Amino acid sequence: MDLPCARPQWRPWAPAEPAGSPVASEEQLDLLSTLDLRQEMPPPRMSKNFLSLLLQVLSVLLSLVGDALVIVYREVCSIRFLLTVVSLLSLFLAALWWELLYLVPPLENEPKEMLTLSEYHERVHSQGQQLQQLQAELDKLHKEVSSVRAANSERVAKIVFQRLNEDFVRKPDYALSSVGATIDLEKTSHDYEDANTAYFWNRFSFWNYARPPTVILEPDVFPGNCWAFEGDQGQVVIRLPGRVQLSDITLQHPPPSVAHTGGANSAPRDFAVYGLQVDDETEVFLGKFTFDVEKSEIQTFHLQNDPPAAFPKVKIQILSNWGHPRFTCLYRVRAHGMRTSEGAGDSATGEPH
């Protein structure tokens, strides 16, 4: 690098001094010192602004290089991922091709299998139609049976109930209207009639809603089909179909579980049985008993008829009920024993009927 030339120092003109003079020697020394200083002067320093600019350029270059390296790394990773996917897809296609070649039956068997499937389809279709026809017939039969059952349910229930009762007691009943038994209304208590209800039915339907005492001679003992008399004390006299040596009396009343009122407080409780002769004046006491509503609905009581006597009538006298304040209900009364021959005396022995 060329050093800058120092400006010459101008001095006022003075006559030259002769060589060797003290003045000339001092000037030479000053000039030499100036030349030495110029040769030893250090090179100029670079400015701070230039250095900062250089650092900024270097930092930008480094950031660009880093971004380039990141982009290259991502590209390499994406290429690896693509290679992995391609490898897996190749394996899948190879397995599928192997399955198609070795597991699927040959094409020459396809028409036979398709024909078999069509035959199966036709068979299933025909069987489905048969099942539909059978279902329609079953529905028709079900409707017919339901209609017959609804029409005859009450009649069948009565017959079954009657048969069950007969099998349960297993004794002949002489207090049955079908064998000739009747009610002596003159010696029987009056029917119970609610004033308001009786007025309504007698006015608009001309029909007595109260059941007569003859219902106790019928096997129909459905809830509500009973003879009711007023209060808790009353009596009923039954004409037997002949002279009968009485041995037992059976009373029947529905259990509390089937009663419409939720209980059996209208059922008879304490009662007495009397045998009546032809003149109706002679009464023979045959026993006092209690009907327990907590037990069976059919209860048979053995009479105290010893020595045995035959009677044309029997009287059932109710002494109390199970708590109903207005009326007492009798559903069925049965008289058991032995019927005597016509014209036989009171103590005559007869044959069972």
C-alpha positions as CSV (number, residue, x, y, z in Angstrom):
1,M,0.0,0.0,0.0
2,D,1.4,3.5,-1.0
3,L,1.9,5.8,2.0
4,P,0.5,9.3,1.7
5,C,3.2,11.9,1.0
6,A,3.6,14.5,3.7
7,R,3.2,18.0,2.8
8,P,6.4,20.0,2.7
9,Q,6.7,22.5,5.4
10,W,7.4,25.9,3.9
11,R,9.6,28.1,5.7
12,P,10.5,31.7,5.0
13,W,13.4,32.1,2.7
14,A,16.7,32.6,4.2
15,P,20.1,32.6,2.7
16,A,21.7,29.3,2.5
17,E,24.0,28.5,5.2
18,P,27.4,27.2,4.3
19,A,28.0,23.6,4.7
20,G,29.2,22.6,8.1
21,S,27.5,25.4,9.7
22,P,25.4,24.7,12.9
23,V,22.2,25.9,11.2
24,A,22.5,23.6,8.3
25,S,23.1,20.7,10.5
26,E,19.9,21.2,12.5
27,E,17.8,21.4,9.4
28,Q,19.2,18.1,8.1
29,L,18.4,16.5,11.4
30,D,14.8,17.7,11.3
31,L,14.3,16.3,7.8
32,L,15.7,12.9,8.7
33,S,13.4,12.6,11.7
34,T,10.4,13.3,9.5
35,L,11.3,10.7,7.0
36,D,11.7,8.0,9.7
37,L,8.3,8.8,11.2
38,R,6.6,8.4,7.9
39,Q,8.2,5.0,7.4
40,E,7.1,3.7,10.9
41,M,3.4,4.9,10.7
42,P,0.9,1.8,11.2
43,P,-1.7,0.9,8.6
44,P,-5.1,2.5,9.0
45,R,-7.8,0.4,10.9
46,M,-11.2,-0.8,9.4
47,S,-14.3,1.0,10.6
48,K,-16.9,-0.5,13.0
49,N,-19.8,-0.2,10.5
50,F,-18.0,-2.4,8.1
51,L,-17.5,-5.1,10.7
52,S,-21.2,-5.1,11.8
53,L,-22.3,-5.4,8.2
54,L,-20.0,-8.3,7.7
55,L,-21.4,-10.1,10.8
56,Q,-25.0,-9.7,9.5
57,V,-24.1,-11.1,6.2
58,L,-22.5,-14.1,7.8
59,S,-25.5,-14.7,10.1
60,V,-27.9,-14.6,7.1
61,L,-25.7,-17.1,5.2
62,L,-25.7,-19.4,8.2
63,S,-29.5,-19.3,8.6
64,L,-29.9,-20.0,4.9
65,V,-27.6,-23.0,5.2
66,G,-29.5,-24.3,8.2
67,D,-32.9,-24.0,6.4
68,A,-31.4,-25.8,3.4
69,L,-30.2,-28.7,5.7
70,V,-33.7,-29.0,7.3
71,I,-35.4,-29.1,3.9
72,V,-32.9,-31.8,2.8
73,Y,-33.6,-33.9,5.9
74,R,-37.3,-33.7,5.5
75,E,-37.1,-34.7,1.9
76,V,-35.0,-37.7,2.9
77,C,-37.5,-38.7,5.6
78,S,-40.4,-38.4,3.2
79,I,-38.6,-40.6,0.7
80,R,-38.1,-43.2,3.4
81,F,-41.9,-43.1,4.3
82,L,-42.8,-43.5,0.6
83,L,-40.5,-46.4,0.3
84,T,-42.1,-48.0,3.4
85,V,-45.6,-47.5,2.0
86,V,-44.6,-48.9,-1.4
87,S,-43.1,-51.9,0.3
88,L,-46.2,-52.7,2.3
89,L,-48.4,-52.2,-0.7
90,S,-46.3,-54.5,-2.7
91,L,-46.6,-57.2,0.0
92,F,-50.4,-56.8,0.1
93,L,-50.7,-57.1,-3.7
94,A,-48.5,-60.2,-3.6
95,A,-50.6,-61.8,-0.9
96,L,-53.8,-61.0,-2.9
97,W,-52.4,-62.4,-6.0
98,W,-51.4,-65.6,-4.2
99,E,-54.9,-65.9,-2.8
100,L,-56.5,-65.5,-6.2
101,L,-54.2,-68.1,-7.7
102,Y,-54.3,-70.8,-5.0
103,L,-57.4,-70.3,-2.8
104,V,-60.1,-69.4,-5.3
105,P,-61.5,-72.5,-7.2
106,P,-60.9,-72.7,-10.9
107,L,-63.2,-70.9,-13.2
108,E,-64.4,-74.1,-14.8
109,N,-66.3,-75.0,-11.5
110,E,-68.1,-71.6,-11.3
111,P,-71.2,-72.5,-13.5
112,K,-71.8,-75.6,-11.4
113,E,-71.6,-73.7,-8.1
114,M,-73.9,-71.0,-9.4
115,L,-76.4,-73.5,-10.5
116,T,-76.4,-75.1,-7.0
117,L,-76.9,-71.8,-5.3
118,S,-79.8,-71.1,-7.6
119,E,-81.4,-74.4,-6.7
120,Y,-80.9,-73.7,-3.0
121,H,-82.5,-70.3,-3.5
122,E,-85.6,-71.9,-5.2
123,R,-85.9,-74.4,-2.4
124,V,-85.7,-71.8,0.3
125,H,-88.3,-69.7,-1.6
126,S,-90.7,-72.6,-1.9
127,Q,-90.3,-73.5,1.8
128,G,-90.9,-69.9,2.7
129,Q,-94.2,-69.9,0.8
130,Q,-95.2,-73.2,2.6
131,L,-94.4,-71.6,6.0
132,Q,-96.5,-68.6,5.1
133,Q,-99.4,-70.9,4.2
134,L,-99.1,-72.8,7.4
135,Q,-98.9,-69.6,9.4
136,A,-102.1,-68.4,7.7
137,E,-103.9,-71.6,8.6
138,L,-102.7,-71.4,12.2
139,D,-104.0,-67.9,12.5
140,K,-107.3,-69.0,11.1
141,L,-107.5,-71.9,13.5
142,H,-106.5,-69.6,16.4
143,K,-109.3,-67.2,15.6
144,E,-111.8,-70.0,15.3
145,V,-110.7,-71.5,18.6
146,S,-110.8,-68.1,20.3
147,S,-114.4,-67.5,19.1
148,V,-115.5,-70.9,20.2
149,R,-113.8,-70.4,23.6
150,A,-115.4,-67.0,24.1
151,A,-118.8,-68.4,23.3
152,N,-118.6,-71.4,25.5
153,S,-116.3,-70.3,28.3
154,E,-119.1,-69.6,30.7
155,R,-120.9,-72.8,30.0
156,V,-117.7,-74.9,30.2
157,A,-116.7,-73.2,33.4
158,K,-120.1,-74.0,35.0
159,I,-119.8,-77.6,34.0
160,V,-116.3,-78.0,35.2
161,F,-117.1,-76.2,38.5
162,Q,-120.1,-78.5,39.0
163,R,-118.0,-81.6,38.3
164,L,-115.3,-80.5,40.7
165,N,-117.8,-79.9,43.4
166,E,-119.5,-83.3,42.9
167,D,-116.1,-85.0,43.0
168,F,-115.2,-83.1,46.1
169,V,-118.3,-83.9,48.2
170,R,-119.0,-87.4,46.7
171,K,-122.4,-87.6,48.3
172,P,-125.9,-87.4,46.8
173,D,-127.6,-84.0,47.2
174,Y,-131.3,-84.0,47.9
175,A,-131.5,-80.2,48.1
176,L,-131.1,-79.8,44.3
177,S,-133.8,-78.4,42.2
178,S,-133.1,-80.8,39.3
179,V,-134.1,-83.8,41.6
180,G,-137.3,-82.1,42.8
181,A,-136.3,-79.9,45.8
182,T,-138.2,-76.6,46.3
183,I,-138.3,-73.7,48.7
184,D,-141.1,-73.2,51.2
185,L,-141.5,-69.4,50.8
186,E,-144.0,-69.1,53.7
187,K,-141.5,-70.2,56.2
188,T,-138.5,-68.5,54.5
189,S,-137.1,-65.0,55.3
190,H,-137.8,-62.2,53.0
191,D,-135.4,-61.2,50.3
192,Y,-133.1,-58.2,50.9
193,E,-133.8,-55.3,48.7
194,D,-132.1,-51.9,48.7
195,A,-134.8,-49.3,48.4
196,N,-133.0,-47.1,45.8
197,T,-131.8,-49.9,43.6
198,A,-135.2,-51.8,43.7
199,Y,-137.1,-48.6,42.7
200,F,-134.8,-48.0,39.8
201,W,-135.0,-51.6,38.4
202,N,-138.7,-52.0,39.0
203,R,-139.5,-48.7,37.3
204,F,-137.4,-48.9,34.2
205,S,-136.9,-52.7,33.5
206,F,-139.9,-54.2,35.3
207,W,-137.6,-56.8,36.7
208,N,-136.8,-57.7,40.3
209,Y,-133.0,-57.4,40.6
210,A,-132.9,-59.5,43.8
211,R,-132.1,-63.2,43.4
212,P,-134.8,-65.5,44.8
213,P,-134.0,-68.2,47.4
214,T,-134.2,-70.9,44.8
215,V,-130.7,-70.1,43.7
216,I,-129.4,-72.0,46.7
217,L,-130.7,-75.2,45.1
218,E,-128.6,-74.6,41.9
219,P,-125.0,-75.5,41.3
220,D,-124.2,-72.1,39.9
221,V,-122.1,-70.4,42.7
222,F,-120.4,-67.6,40.8
223,P,-119.8,-64.4,42.8
224,G,-123.0,-62.4,43.1
225,N,-125.4,-65.3,42.3
226,C,-126.7,-65.8,45.8
227,W,-129.8,-65.3,47.9
228,A,-129.6,-62.4,50.3
229,F,-131.9,-61.7,53.3
230,E,-131.9,-58.7,55.5
231,G,-129.7,-58.5,58.6
232,D,-127.5,-61.3,60.0
233,Q,-130.3,-63.6,61.1
234,G,-132.8,-65.5,58.9
235,Q,-133.9,-68.9,57.8
236,V,-134.8,-71.0,54.8
237,V,-137.0,-74.1,54.6
238,I,-136.3,-76.6,51.8
239,R,-138.8,-79.2,50.6
240,L,-136.9,-82.4,49.9
241,P,-137.9,-84.6,46.9
242,G,-139.1,-87.2,49.5
243,R,-138.5,-88.4,53.0
244,V,-134.8,-88.4,53.7
245,Q,-132.8,-89.6,56.6
246,L,-130.5,-86.6,56.9
247,S,-126.8,-87.3,57.7
248,D,-124.9,-84.2,56.6
249,I,-125.4,-80.6,55.5
250,T,-123.0,-78.8,53.1
251,L,-122.7,-75.0,52.8
252,Q,-120.8,-73.3,50.0
253,H,-119.6,-69.7,49.8
254,P,-116.9,-68.2,47.4
255,P,-113.6,-67.5,49.1
256,P,-112.6,-63.9,50.0
257,S,-110.1,-63.8,47.2
258,V,-112.8,-63.9,44.5
259,A,-115.4,-61.8,46.3
260,H,-116.2,-58.5,44.5
261,T,-116.2,-56.6,47.7
262,G,-112.8,-57.8,48.7
263,G,-114.0,-60.0,51.6
264,A,-116.6,-62.5,52.7
265,N,-118.3,-60.7,55.6
266,S,-121.7,-61.4,54.2
267,A,-121.2,-65.2,54.5
268,P,-123.1,-67.1,57.2
269,R,-121.2,-67.9,60.3
270,D,-123.2,-69.7,63.0
271,F,-126.2,-71.7,62.0
272,A,-128.5,-74.5,63.2
273,V,-130.2,-77.3,61.3
274,Y,-133.7,-78.7,62.0
275,G,-135.6,-81.5,60.5
276,L,-139.4,-80.8,59.9
277,Q,-142.2,-83.3,59.9
278,V,-145.3,-83.1,57.6
279,D,-147.3,-81.0,60.0
280,D,-144.5,-78.4,60.1
281,E,-145.0,-78.2,63.9
282,T,-142.5,-80.7,65.0
283,E,-138.9,-79.6,64.6
284,V,-136.0,-81.9,65.4
285,F,-132.8,-80.2,66.3
286,L,-130.0,-81.7,64.3
287,G,-127.0,-79.6,65.3
288,K,-125.4,-76.2,65.5
289,F,-122.3,-75.4,63.5
290,T,-119.9,-72.6,62.3
291,F,-119.0,-71.9,58.7
292,D,-115.3,-70.7,58.7
293,V,-114.6,-68.4,55.7
294,E,-110.8,-68.9,56.2
295,K,-111.2,-72.6,55.3
296,S,-112.5,-74.3,52.2
297,E,-115.3,-72.7,50.3
298,I,-117.2,-76.0,50.5
299,Q,-117.7,-77.3,54.1
300,T,-119.7,-80.3,55.1
301,F,-121.1,-80.8,58.7
302,H,-122.3,-84.1,60.2
303,L,-125.8,-83.9,61.7
304,Q,-126.9,-85.3,65.1
305,N,-129.6,-87.6,63.7
306,D,-129.4,-90.6,66.0
307,P,-131.5,-92.7,65.9
308,P,-131.9,-91.8,62.2
309,A,-135.2,-90.2,61.3
310,A,-136.5,-89.3,57.9
311,F,-137.8,-85.8,57.2
312,P,-139.7,-84.2,54.2
313,K,-138.3,-80.8,55.0
314,V,-135.1,-79.3,56.4
315,K,-134.7,-75.8,57.9
316,I,-131.4,-73.9,57.9
317,Q,-131.5,-71.1,60.5
318,I,-128.7,-68.5,60.2
319,L,-127.7,-67.1,63.6
320,S,-124.9,-64.7,62.6
321,N,-122.7,-63.6,59.7
322,W,-119.1,-62.5,59.4
323,G,-119.8,-58.8,60.0
324,H,-121.9,-57.4,57.2
325,P,-124.3,-54.9,58.7
326,R,-127.1,-55.0,56.1
327,F,-127.6,-58.5,54.7
328,T,-126.4,-62.1,54.6
329,C,-125.8,-64.2,51.5
330,L,-126.5,-67.9,50.9
331,Y,-124.9,-69.4,47.8
332,R,-125.7,-73.1,48.0
333,V,-127.1,-75.6,50.5
334,R,-126.9,-79.3,50.1
335,A,-128.7,-82.0,52.1
336,H,-127.1,-85.5,52.3
337,G,-128.5,-88.7,53.6
338,M,-130.6,-91.7,52.6
339,R,-134.0,-91.5,50.9
340,T,-136.7,-93.8,52.4
341,S,-139.4,-95.6,50.4
342,E,-142.7,-94.0,50.1
343,G,-145.0,-94.5,53.1
344,A,-142.2,-95.6,55.3
345,G,-142.1,-94.4,58.9
346,D,-139.6,-92.0,60.4
347,S,-137.3,-94.7,61.5
348,A,-137.5,-96.8,58.4
349,T,-134.3,-97.6,56.8
350,G,-134.1,-96.9,53.1
351,E,-131.6,-97.4,50.3
352,P,-129.3,-94.8,49.1
353,H,-130.4,-92.8,46.1
